[in-house]
Amino acid sequence: MKSATKSELFRELPSVDELAREPAVAALAGTHGASAVTDAARAVLARLREEIASGLLDAAGLRLALDGVAGAVDARLRQALGHSLRLVINATGVILHTNLGRAPLAAAVIEHIRETADGYSNLEFEIEAGARGKRDVHVERLFRQLLGAGFTDGSAGLRPRGTGEAPVATSAVALPSPDKVATVVVNNNAAAVLLALNTLADGGEAIVSRGELVEIGGSFRIPDVMAKSGAILREVGTTNRTRITDYEKAINERTRLLLRVHRSNFEITGFTEQPSTAELAALARKRGVPLMEDLGSGALVDLETFGIHGEPSVLDSLRAGVDVVTYSGDKLLGGPQAGLISGRADLVGRMRANSLFRALRVDKLTYAALEATLIAYVKRDHDAIPALRMMRLTKEEIGKRAETLAAAVRSQKLKVEVIDGESVIGGGAAPSSVLPTRLLALSCADLSADALAARLRASDPPIVARVEEGRVLLDLRTVFPQQDSALQSALAELSA
């Protein structure tokens, strides 16, 4: 029997209009719209033409393809119109996982976003006065409560907590009063650093230790952002040792700023030296230049109580005499992506007046999310903030959940063990701090660890895990309890 030629196969293909009128295909228009269905039909037919032209489809193969063409159009529509950004289950144990969206938002935050996004809001409108207002006010009052209160609780003038040292008086530092602490919000911490440097040091020198010229994710380098801001970098000290005298000797008539950059994603150990924040603040006051600190992660609570060491809070920095602190909203603060600048009201006011501020400002959804997050801090309801709640989970609490899951999915095919392990903070925060946890360790005789992890990622919703030493590790610290059933179902499928 003579095989069909390519020309004959091409003639077997329906036109786009004919395919779109097929009952099973036309029915898709009610869900996806006629235009989208037509586009999908055109794409499916184009793919069939390519396969015929390349010799991949014969007459029998084409008949099979045409029998399932409605399903192919449906699959194409789902691919084209489905959400690319989707929920995943984070079983890595990395709490602030940058690739997975960093801090998850609190339930009250989601509700406040819905309320303000569902219609109009008073973003820049003063309801009582009936006049135009400023968007800053929605979070400014909350920041004043959280940061200003720190100067009236009897601990002002002390070196920050969390250093492992006894508090040291810093009477030489003139601390701002609560009503002179202000905050502005921009779209991320890189923007906050850029705005602050441009406002305070454009055309002048900013002095920074060589050991603090860091690079974080996305190739964000302090020297590069300083160059973009117009500030001139003046390096002092060495990579591992910088003294207060190095800063003092470098100050000259062109100096506009002393800059401290928190080494949030690495540590320098061994033969090291660095002046305390309080010493730098005293020098800044003495020489009449501002001190700015790029804190990065930006905790609003004392993380020592969580078992996390070496990560100063925003209040620690302000208490030590820092004039301007820049930090993130979606890391240790546990809110939305944002860059925050807190400090002396006169300096922050200059940043608000900078034309660059408008280019970097945030929208109503960010303000709504940030406001609801800060209200939880004001209430001291830290467990309402998912990232903080995950940090507070004990090894025993996590272990009980892990044992329950392990018991539910044991099989001959899939080996499930509960072992000791460690969770990490992530997001460039507290790189040396780990939290003890219990892990589900998975192994399968028929699948490699990488293949097993790929199967988990193919679940709905996808489950992202760690692969170490030939096993897949699941850390329930970062899995919400309501996701345990989905995790159990995925493991049951693997063990079937």
C-alpha positions in Angstrom: 0.0 0.0 0.0 1.4 3.4 -1.1 2.1 5.7 1.8 0.6 9.2 1.8 2.7 12.0 0.5 3.3 15.1 2.6 1.1 17.1 0.3 -1.8 14.6 0.8 -1.3 14.8 4.6 -1.3 18.6 4.5 -4.7 18.4 2.7 -6.1 16.3 5.5 -5.6 19.2 8.0 -8.7 21.3 8.7 -8.6 25.1 8.4 -8.4 27.2 11.5 -12.1 28.2 11.2 -13.2 24.5 10.6 -11.3 23.4 13.7 -12.7 26.3 15.8 -16.2 25.2 14.8 -15.8 21.6 16.0 -18.3 21.2 18.8 -15.6 20.1 21.4 -13.4 23.1 20.4 -16.2 25.6 20.1 -17.3 24.7 23.7 -14.0 26.0 25.0 -15.0 29.5 23.9 -17.4 29.8 26.8 -14.5 29.5 29.2 -11.6 31.0 27.4 -13.2 33.4 24.7 -13.5 32.9 21.0 -10.3 34.8 20.1 -8.1 32.8 22.5 -9.6 29.5 21.1 -8.9 30.6 17.5 -5.3 31.4 18.5 -4.9 28.0 20.2 -6.3 26.2 17.2 -4.0 28.0 14.9 -1.0 27.1 17.1 -2.0 23.4 17.2 -2.4 23.2 13.4 1.0 24.9 12.9 2.6 22.3 15.1 1.0 19.5 13.1 2.3 21.1 9.9 5.8 21.2 11.3 5.6 17.5 12.3 4.3 16.6 8.8 7.1 18.6 7.1 9.8 17.0 9.3 8.5 13.5 8.6 7.4 12.8 12.2 3.8 12.2 11.2 2.5 9.6 8.8 -1.1 9.0 7.8 -1.8 6.8 10.9 -0.2 9.3 13.2 -2.1 12.2 11.7 -5.4 10.4 12.2 -4.6 9.9 15.9 -3.5 13.5 16.3 -6.8 14.7 14.7 -8.8 12.5 16.9 -7.3 14.2 19.9 -7.1 17.7 18.4 -9.7 19.2 20.8 -7.7 18.0 23.7 -4.6 19.5 22.2 -6.4 22.9 21.8 -7.6 22.7 25.4 -4.0 21.9 26.6 -2.7 24.8 24.6 -5.2 27.2 26.1 -4.4 26.1 29.6 -0.7 26.6 29.0 -1.2 30.0 27.4 -3.8 31.4 29.9 -2.8 29.6 33.1 -1.0 31.5 35.8 2.8 31.4 35.6 3.1 32.6 39.2 1.6 29.9 41.4 1.5 28.5 44.9 4.3 26.0 45.8 4.9 24.1 49.0 8.2 25.1 50.4 9.7 22.0 52.1 13.3 23.2 52.0 13.4 24.6 55.5 14.7 27.9 54.2 12.3 30.4 55.8 13.1 33.5 53.7 13.6 31.6 50.4 14.4 34.3 47.8 13.5 32.1 44.9 10.2 31.2 46.5 9.1 34.7 47.3 10.7 35.3 50.7 8.3 36.0 53.5 4.8 34.7 53.2 2.1 37.2 54.2 -0.1 37.0 57.3 -3.8 36.2 56.9 -4.8 39.7 58.1 -2.5 41.2 55.5 -4.2 39.3 52.7 -7.6 40.4 53.9 -6.5 44.1 54.1 -5.1 43.9 50.6 -8.4 42.5 49.4 -10.4 45.2 51.2 -8.3 48.1 49.7 -7.8 46.6 46.2 -11.5 45.7 45.7 -12.5 49.3 45.2 -11.2 52.8 45.8 -9.2 53.8 48.8 -7.9 56.9 50.6 -4.3 56.3 49.4 -3.7 60.0 49.0 -6.8 61.5 50.4 -7.5 63.0 53.8 -11.1 62.0 54.5 -11.7 64.5 57.3 -10.3 67.5 55.4 -11.7 66.4 52.1 -8.3 67.3 50.5 -5.3 65.6 48.9 -3.1 63.8 51.4 0.1 61.8 51.4 0.5 58.0 51.1 3.2 57.9 53.8 0.7 58.5 56.6 -0.7 55.0 56.5 2.5 53.5 57.9 4.3 56.5 59.4 2.3 56.5 62.6 3.0 52.8 63.1 6.7 53.1 62.6 6.7 56.0 65.1 5.1 53.7 67.6 7.5 50.8 67.0 10.7 52.8 66.6 10.0 55.9 68.7 9.0 53.8 71.7 12.5 52.4 71.9 13.9 55.7 73.0 11.6 56.0 76.0 11.9 52.5 77.5 15.0 53.2 79.5 17.4 51.4 77.2 18.5 54.3 75.0 22.1 55.1 75.0 23.1 51.4 75.2 25.0 49.4 72.7 22.6 47.1 70.7 21.6 43.8 72.2 22.5 40.6 70.5 26.2 41.2 70.3 27.0 38.9 73.2 28.5 41.7 75.1 27.4 43.7 78.2 25.6 47.0 77.3 28.0 49.9 77.0 26.9 53.4 77.7 27.2 55.8 74.7 26.6 59.1 76.3 28.6 60.8 73.6 25.9 60.0 71.1 23.0 62.4 70.8 20.0 60.1 70.2 17.0 61.5 68.4 13.8 61.9 70.3 10.8 59.7 69.4 9.0 62.5 67.5 12.1 63.0 65.3 12.2 59.5 63.9 10.7 59.2 60.4 10.3 56.4 57.8 9.8 56.4 54.0 8.9 53.4 51.9 10.3 52.6 48.4 10.1 49.4 46.3 13.1 47.4 47.7 16.2 47.8 49.9 18.4 48.4 46.9 16.2 51.4 46.0 16.4 52.5 49.7 20.2 52.5 49.6 20.2 54.3 46.2 17.9 57.0 47.4 19.6 57.5 50.8 23.1 57.8 49.2 21.9 60.1 46.4 20.3 62.4 48.9 23.1 62.5 51.5 26.3 62.0 49.5 25.7 63.0 45.8 29.0 64.5 44.6 30.8 63.9 47.9 32.6 61.0 49.6 31.0 58.2 51.5 33.4 56.3 53.8 33.0 52.6 54.1 35.2 49.7 55.3 36.7 47.4 52.6 35.3 44.5 54.5 31.8 45.8 53.9 31.9 46.2 50.1 29.4 43.3 49.7 27.6 41.7 46.8 24.1 40.2 47.4 21.8 38.2 45.1 21.2 39.6 41.6 24.7 41.0 41.4 23.8 44.0 43.6 27.2 45.4 44.7 27.6 48.3 47.1 30.3 50.0 44.9 28.0 49.9 41.9 25.0 51.3 43.6 27.2 54.0 45.1 28.4 55.0 41.7 24.8 55.2 40.4 23.8 57.4 43.4 26.5 59.9 42.6 28.4 59.2 45.9 32.1 58.8 45.7 33.4 55.6 47.4 36.2 56.1 49.9 37.5 52.8 51.2 39.2 52.4 54.5 40.8 49.6 56.4 41.4 46.1 55.1 39.1 43.2 54.3 39.4 41.7 57.8 40.4 44.6 60.0 39.1 48.2 60.1 39.6 50.5 63.1 37.8 53.6 64.1 41.0 55.6 63.4 40.8 54.5 59.8 37.5 56.3 59.5 38.7 59.3 61.4 41.8 59.8 59.2 39.7 59.5 56.0 37.3 62.3 56.9 38.0 65.4 54.9 36.2 68.5 53.5 34.5 66.3 50.8 33.1 63.7 53.3 29.3 63.6 53.3 28.6 60.3 55.0 29.9 57.4 57.0 28.4 54.2 55.7 28.2 50.8 57.6 27.0 47.8 55.6 25.8 44.8 57.6 27.4 41.6 56.3 24.1 39.8 56.2 25.0 36.9 53.9 28.5 36.0 55.0 30.8 36.2 58.0 34.5 37.1 58.4 36.1 35.2 61.3 39.5 34.8 62.7 41.9 37.7 62.8 39.3 40.5 62.6 38.5 43.9 64.0 35.7 46.4 63.4 34.5 49.4 65.4 31.1 49.1 67.1 28.2 51.0 65.7 28.2 53.2 68.8 31.8 54.2 68.2 31.0 55.1 64.6 28.0 57.1 65.7 30.2 59.0 68.2 32.7 59.8 65.5 30.0 60.9 63.1 28.6 63.4 65.7 32.0 64.6 66.6 32.8 65.4 62.9 29.4 66.6 61.9 28.6 64.0 59.3 25.6 61.5 59.2 26.1 57.8 59.8 24.0 55.5 57.6 23.7 51.7 58.0 22.5 49.4 55.3 21.0 46.8 57.6 19.5 44.7 54.9 17.2 42.2 56.6 15.6 44.7 59.0 14.2 42.8 62.1 11.8 44.7 64.3 12.1 42.3 67.2 15.1 41.0 69.2 15.9 37.7 67.4 18.0 36.5 70.3 14.7 35.2 71.8 14.3 33.1 68.7 17.7 31.5 69.0 19.1 33.6 66.2 22.3 35.4 66.9 24.3 38.3 65.3 21.4 39.9 63.5 20.8 43.4 65.0 17.3 44.9 64.8 16.4 48.3 63.3 15.9 49.6 66.9 19.3 48.4 67.9 20.9 50.5 65.2 18.9 53.6 66.0 19.6 53.2 69.7 23.3 53.0 68.9 23.1 56.4 67.2 22.8 55.6 63.5 21.1 58.5 61.7 19.6 56.6 58.8 18.9 52.8 58.5 17.9 51.0 55.3 16.3 47.6 55.3 13.9 45.2 53.6 10.2 44.7 54.1 10.0 41.0 53.0 12.8 39.5 55.0 13.0 39.4 58.8 10.2 42.0 59.0 7.9 39.4 57.4 5.9 41.7 55.2 5.7 42.6 51.5 8.7 43.5 49.2 9.6 47.1 50.1 12.7 49.2 51.0 12.4 51.1 54.2 14.4 54.1 55.4 14.1 55.0 59.0 16.0 57.6 61.0 16.4 61.3 61.7 13.3 63.1 60.5 15.3 65.9 58.9 17.4 63.6 56.8 14.4 61.3 55.9 12.5 64.5 54.9 15.2 65.4 52.4 14.8 61.9 50.9 11.1 62.4 50.6 11.7 65.7 48.8 14.2 64.0 46.4 12.7 63.7 42.9 14.1 60.1 42.8 11.7 59.2 45.6 8.6 59.4 43.3 10.3 57.0 40.8 10.9 54.5 43.6 7.6 54.8 45.6 5.3 51.9 46.2 1.6 51.4 45.4 -1.5 50.9 47.5 -1.1 47.1 47.7 2.3 47.4 49.3 1.1 50.1 51.8 -1.9 47.9 52.7 0.3 44.8 53.2 2.9 46.8 55.2 0.3 48.5 57.4 -1.4 45.2 58.4 2.0 43.7 59.1 3.1 46.6 61.3 -0.2 46.4 63.2 0.6 42.9 64.2 3.9 44.2 65.6 2.2 47.0 67.5 -0.1 44.3 69.0 2.9 42.2 69.8 1.1 39.4 67.9 4.3 38.0 66.4 2.8 34.5 65.8 0.4 36.2 63.3 3.5 36.8 61.0 4.3 33.5 59.3 8.1 34.0 59.0 8.4 34.8 62.8 6.0 31.9 63.6 8.2 29.5 61.6 11.3 30.7 63.5 9.6 30.0 66.8 8.6 26.4 66.0 10.4 23.9 68.2 12.1 20.8 67.0 9.6 18.7 68.9 6.6 20.4 67.3 8.0 19.8 63.8 9.0 16.2 64.8 5.4 15.2 65.7 4.1 16.3 62.3 6.9 14.5 60.5 6.3 11.3 62.4 2.6 11.5 61.6 3.3 11.9 57.9 6.0 9.2 57.9 3.5 6.7 59.4 0.9 7.5 56.8 3.0 6.8 53.8 5.3 3.9 54.7 5.7 1.4 51.8 8.1 -1.0 50.4 8.8 1.2 47.4 9.3 4.5 49.2 11.6 4.6 52.3 10.6 7.4 54.7 12.7 8.2 57.8 12.5 11.0 60.3 16.0 12.4 61.1 17.5 15.3 62.9 18.5 18.3 60.7 18.7 22.1 60.6 16.6 24.9 59.1 18.1 28.2 58.0 16.7 31.7 57.9 17.7 32.5 54.3 17.2 35.8 52.4 20.7 36.9 53.3 19.9 37.0 57.0 21.8 35.5 59.9 24.1 33.3 57.8 25.6 31.5 60.7 22.4 30.8 62.6 20.6 27.5 62.2 17.4 26.2 63.9 17.2 22.5 65.0 14.5 20.6 63.2 13.3 17.1 62.2 13.4 16.1 58.6 11.5 13.6 56.4 14.3 11.8 54.5 13.0 10.0 51.3 14.7 7.5 49.2 13.4 5.1 46.4 15.1 2.1 45.0 13.7 2.8 41.5 14.5 6.6 41.4 17.5 8.7 42.0 17.1 11.5 44.6 17.1 14.1 41.8 14.3 12.2 39.9 12.4 11.9 43.2 12.6 15.6 43.8 11.5 16.2 40.2 8.4 14.0 40.8 7.6 16.1 43.9 7.9 19.3 41.9 5.5 17.9 39.3 2.8 17.6 42.0 -0.1 20.0 42.2 0.8 22.1 44.0 4.5 21.7 43.3 6.6 20.6 46.3 10.1 22.0 46.5 12.6 20.0 48.7 16.3 19.7 49.4 18.5 16.9 48.0 21.5 15.9 50.2 23.6 12.8 50.2 21.4 10.9 47.8 18.2 11.6 49.7 15.3 14.0 49.4 14.8 16.0 52.6 11.5 17.6 53.6 11.5 20.2 56.4 8.1 20.9 57.7 9.2 24.1 59.4 8.4 25.9 56.2 5.3 23.8 55.3 2.1 25.3 56.6 0.1 22.7 58.7 -2.9 23.0 56.3 -0.5 21.8 53.5 0.3 18.5 55.3 -2.6 16.7 53.5 -1.4 17.8 50.1 2.1 16.6 51.0 0.7 13.3 52.3 -1.2 12.8 49.0 1.9 13.5 46.9 4.0 11.0 49.0 1.2 8.4 48.7 1.3 8.7 44.9 5.1 8.2 45.0 4.7 5.1 47.2 1.9 3.5 45.1 
